[in-house]
Amino acid sequence: MDASAACGTGCRLPRPGINRNIDLCVPACSMIQLHSTLPHPVCPTVCFEWTASKGSFLDPHAPDPIYFVPATQLPAGEAVWIVLKITDAGGAQYTDQVQLQILPRR
């Protein structure tokens, strides 16, 4: 099923993305809340899809999900990429990504 079939038809969104008003260095084995720049969509059928190169989300389809930061065994920590893909009601897709630095537990 393509994105337009899953999300319906309708209005277009202003270019959305990831809100970068967060600390980009996060402690291992913690939880943080991420936010899209479109917390209250103007369209009733907007699909959010959050993915991470490591770690997981409580609900990867929420506009403002909780991210579970994984453990790291590297003494200097490691980077993880968070990607947000938003599909609007007309099937247009917008993608944004941000890099977080996982700090090792001390």
C-alpha positions as CSV (number, residue, x, y, z in Angstrom):
1,M,0.0,0.0,0.0
2,D,1.4,3.4,-0.9
3,A,1.5,6.4,1.5
4,S,-1.4,8.2,-0.2
5,A,-3.7,5.1,0.2
6,A,-2.6,4.8,3.9
7,C,-3.0,8.4,4.7
8,G,-6.0,9.4,2.5
9,T,-6.3,12.6,0.4
10,G,-6.6,16.2,1.3
11,C,-4.5,19.2,2.2
12,R,-0.7,19.8,1.9
13,L,1.6,20.6,4.9
14,P,4.1,23.3,5.4
15,R,7.6,21.7,5.3
16,P,7.7,19.8,8.6
17,G,10.7,18.3,10.4
18,I,12.3,17.5,13.8
19,N,12.3,20.1,16.5
20,R,16.0,20.6,17.4
21,N,15.2,22.4,20.7
22,I,16.7,19.4,22.6
23,D,20.0,18.4,24.1
24,L,21.8,16.4,21.3
25,C,24.0,14.6,23.9
26,V,21.9,12.0,25.7
27,P,22.8,9.5,28.4
28,A,22.8,5.8,27.6
29,C,19.8,3.7,28.9
30,S,17.6,6.7,29.2
31,M,14.4,8.0,27.6
32,I,13.8,11.3,25.9
33,Q,10.8,12.8,24.1
34,L,11.3,14.0,20.6
35,H,9.1,16.5,18.8
36,S,8.1,17.1,15.3
37,T,7.7,20.7,14.2
38,L,4.1,19.8,13.3
39,P,2.7,18.8,16.7
40,H,-0.9,19.5,15.8
41,P,-1.4,18.7,12.1
42,V,-3.6,20.9,10.0
43,C,-4.7,17.8,8.1
44,P,-6.6,15.0,9.9
45,T,-4.7,12.3,8.2
46,V,-0.9,12.8,8.6
47,C,1.4,9.8,9.0
48,F,4.5,10.1,11.2
49,E,7.2,7.4,11.0
50,W,10.2,7.7,13.3
51,T,13.2,5.4,12.9
52,A,16.6,5.2,14.6
53,S,19.9,3.6,13.7
54,K,20.0,2.2,17.2
55,G,17.4,2.2,20.0
56,S,13.6,2.2,19.8
57,F,10.4,4.3,20.1
58,L,7.4,3.7,22.4
59,D,5.2,4.7,19.4
60,P,7.1,5.4,16.2
61,H,3.9,6.8,14.6
62,A,3.3,9.6,17.2
63,P,4.1,13.2,16.4
64,D,6.1,13.5,19.7
65,P,7.4,10.0,20.5
66,I,9.4,8.7,23.5
67,Y,12.8,7.4,22.4
68,F,14.6,4.7,24.4
69,V,18.3,5.5,24.2
70,P,20.3,2.3,24.0
71,A,23.4,1.3,26.0
72,T,26.8,1.9,24.5
73,Q,30.0,-0.1,25.2
74,L,32.2,2.5,23.6
75,P,34.2,4.6,26.1
76,A,33.6,7.8,24.1
77,G,30.0,7.0,23.4
78,E,28.5,6.7,19.9
79,A,26.3,8.5,17.5
80,V,22.8,7.5,16.6
81,W,20.7,8.9,13.7
82,I,17.0,9.7,14.2
83,V,15.0,10.0,11.1
84,L,11.4,11.4,10.8
85,K,9.3,10.8,7.7
86,I,6.0,12.6,7.5
87,T,3.5,11.7,4.8
88,D,0.7,14.2,4.2
89,A,-2.9,13.4,3.1
90,G,-2.0,13.9,-0.5
91,G,0.9,11.4,-0.4
92,A,3.8,14.0,-0.3
93,Q,6.6,12.9,1.9
94,Y,9.0,15.0,4.0
95,T,12.1,13.6,5.7
96,D,14.3,15.1,8.3
97,Q,17.1,13.6,10.4
98,V,19.2,14.6,13.4
99,Q,22.3,13.0,15.0
100,L,22.3,12.3,18.8
101,Q,25.4,11.5,20.7
102,I,24.9,8.7,23.3
103,L,27.0,9.3,26.4
104,P,28.3,6.2,28.2
105,R,27.1,5.5,31.7
106,R,29.7,6.3,34.3
